[in-house]
Amino acid sequence: MIELKLPTMTCGHCVRTVGDTVRRVDAAAKVDVDLPAQTVRIESSHARGEFVQALAAEGYAAAA
């Protein structure tokens, strides 16, 4: 399970974009977005770095 904190994720549009981005990396990924906590949990066999890089390209840099 990959869990990322995305401080710039603030609205429903952000949630949709994050979900779409994760599914572009891995169409079979299970995605759980918690907007109030600004976190996304991803169940995938792909590497964490792939998601971090793709999300950062969309403007959602993961907090350390």
PyMOL commands that set and color helices and strands:
alter all, ss='L'
color gray80, all
select helices_A, chain A and resi 12-25+48-57
alter helices_A, ss='H'
color red, helices_A
select strands_A, chain A and resi 2-5+30-34+39-43
alter strands_A, ss='S'
color yellow, strands_A
deselect
rebuild
show_as cartoon
